[in-house]
Amino acid sequence: MLGSLALLWLLLPSAPVVAGDSAPEAVKLAERLMTALGGEEAWGATHFLRFRFADFRTHYWDKWSGRHRLELTSREGDAWVVLENVVSREGRAFKNGAEVSGEELAQALERAHAAWINDTYWLLMPYKLRDPGVTLAWEGKEEIDGIAYDKVRLSFDHVGLTPGDRYWVYLNPETGLVDRWAYILESYEEGRPATAWTWGGWQRYGGILLASERKQVGGDRELPLSEIAVFDSLPDAVFDSPEPVP
């Protein structure tokens, strides 16, 4: 799945409320969610993030400048390190320690960028509700397991790689946080129902809250987000050198 993600937020310490065609009730819920997460100021002050997606890919991201390091082992057993900037879309790539070039580099950068979009959306979607190009609609209350959730629909206008995706977030009335989301991707066949996952394991990292647990509703799949960390500083070598991060 490739979640939608605007790039403008990368370089802004905080984003103004972008109401547009969004329903006022939904905007207020998004504001309450941001407050529960730690607030605009704390989010804007968050500089460096690290996390591992589904025990498969590790990301280091300089949120302020767009520098990004991706580490992964391919299905063929090759160890990749990609050093890119998600704003300029330029960078370098290393396969089993050797730098690649030409078409192999272009493909590696494209894959790394797509992985960044997808994986950060799974981690950071609650911070993205008021991005430019995102329209929010309030779909009332929906009771699940005895909790009357506020249900907010997200739709997108020229945002991310798959703007035809549709998402619904379920906000806990007590905590204000996201307890689950559901989505229908633009790649789904007509009539296919939404896929839903619960969000759990909320913890504070630096000044913000992040959730590490994703469990599929009605299935046995789990998608862990592990090794989460927020740093005030990281050595430039993390983003400039393919050598292992100490």
N, C-alpha and C positions, 0 to 999 in steps of 0.2 A: 504494500500500500504506500502510495506517495501522498502524504498530507500536504495541504496548501500552506504556504508560508511566504509572507511578504518580506522583502529585504529592507524596507525603510527603517524598521525597528532596530536594525543592527547598530546604527550609529546615533540613535537618539536615546538620551538617558531615560526618558519616559515619553509616552505617546498621549496626545490629547484624546478626549472622547470623540470618536468618529461616529456620529449618529446616522447621518445619511437617511436611508430608508429604514433603519433599524427601529424596532418598536421601543418606546420609552421604557416599558416594563422590563424588556430584555437588557437594555443599557444599564438600568439600575442594578439588575442582578449581576451583570458583568463588573460593575463598580464594586459591589459587595464582595464578589469573588476576589478581585485584585486586592482589596483590603485584607481579606482573610489570608491571602498568600503572603502578605508582608508589606504590600503597598507599592505604589509607583516608585517612590524614592529608593526603596530597597532593591527593586528590580533594576532600576537604572544604574545603581551602584554595583550591581553584579558584573564582574569583569571577565573572569575565566571560569569555564565549566569543563568538567570531565565526566564521562559516563560510558558504560559498556552496554550495547544494545543486543538483547537476546543472546548473550554469551557468544556473540559472533563478531561484532565490530566495536572498536574503542575509539571514541572521539575526544579530542582536546579542542576547545573553541575559545578564541579571544572574541568575546561578544562585542567589544568596542571597535575593533579594527576589521573583523571578519576573517582573521587568520584561523586556519583549521588544519588539524592533523588527524588523519584517519589511519588506523592500523587494523589489518584483518588478515586471516589466512583463507585463501580461496578454496573452492571445492577440489581443485587440483592439487592442493597442498602447498601453494606458493604463498610466501609471506610478502605482503604489500604494505608499504608506507607511502601515503600520499600527503603532500604538503601543498595546500592551496589557499587562496583567499576567495571566500564565497561571494565577495562583492566584485572583484576584478575578474574572477574566474580563471586566474592564471596560477601556475604552480609547477611542481616537480613530482615525479613518482618513481618509486624504487621497488623492484621485484627481486626478492631474495638478496637484497643488499646492492643490486646493480641498478643504476639509473636507466630509465627507459626514455625513448624519444619518439618523435613522429606520431604516427597513428596510434601506437600503443599508449603513448602519453596522453593523447587526446581522449582516448577511450577511458583511461584510468581516471582522468580529471572529471569526465562526465559521470562516471559511476560514483565517484566520491561525492560529487555535488548532490546527486540524487539521493545517496545514502544520508547525507547531512539533512536534506529537506525532510525525508521520511522520518528519520530517527529522532531528530529534535522535536518534530511535531508530536510524536508519541510521548516525549518527556515534557514538553513546554506548552502544549496546546492551551492550558488555562490562562496563560499570559497573552494569548493571541486573539482573544475575542474582539478586541477593539482595533485591530490592525486595519489600515486602509484597504478597501476592497472587500471587507467582511461585513455582511449584513446579518443582523440578529433578529429573530422573531421569537416571541414568547408563545408557547403552545400550551400554557396552563399547567395544571398540576397532574401528575401521574403517580398513583400509589403503587409502590413496589415493596414487598416484604414489610408492610406496615408503615412505610415512610412516604409522605406526600411530597415528591420531588417537584421542584420547578424545572420545567423542560424548555430548553432554549435551542432553537434550530439555527445552525450556521450555514450560510450559502456564500458563494465567492464570485467576484467579478474580476477576471483576469489576474488571479492570484495563484502563485505556485504552478506546479507542473500539471496538476489535474483539477482545474477550476470547476469541473462538473461534479465533483464530489459533494455530498451533503452530510452534515454531521448534526447530531443532537447531543447536548450535554445535560446531565441530570445533576442538579445542584441540591445538596443536602440543606434543608431549611434550618437546621440547628448550627452547622459548622460553616455554611456558605461555600464549602468546597465541592469539587467534582467527585461523585461517587461512582459514576459510570459514564460511558459514552456509547453511541451507536452511530453507524455510518452506512451510507449507500454510495459506493464508488461509481464514477462515471463508466467504469469498465464492466459493471454488473449487467447481466441480462435483464431485460424488462420483466418486472414482477418478482425479482429476487428480493427476499426480505433483508432488512438491515442486519448487520453484524454488530453485536454488542459485547463490550468488555467492562468489567469493573475496574475501578482505580482504588488502590489501597497502599498502605505503608507510607502514609504522609509523614515526612520528617523535615526538620529545619536544617538547611545548609546555608551557612552564612546568614544573610538576612531574609532568605526566601524559603518557602515550603515547596517540596517536590515529592511526588509519589513514585515509588519504585515497583509496585506490583500491578500487573495486568492479567486478569483471568477472564477467559471467554465465557460469556453467559450461554448456558445450554450446551457447553462442551467441556473438554478436559484440557484445553490448551492454556498454557501460561506463556507470557512474554516478559521475562525479567529485565529490569533496567538496573544494573548493578554498578559498583565502583563509582557511585555518584560523589562528586566533590565540587565545591566552589572555592576558588583561590583568589586572593588579592593580587598575587603576582606569580608568574611562571618565567623560567629562563627563556630567552629568545630561541635557544637551541631546540626547544620543544617544537617550534614551528619552522625552524630553518634546517635542521639536521635529521637524517633518517636514523641516527644512532638511538638505541633504546632510551626511553625516558627514565631517569634514575628515580 
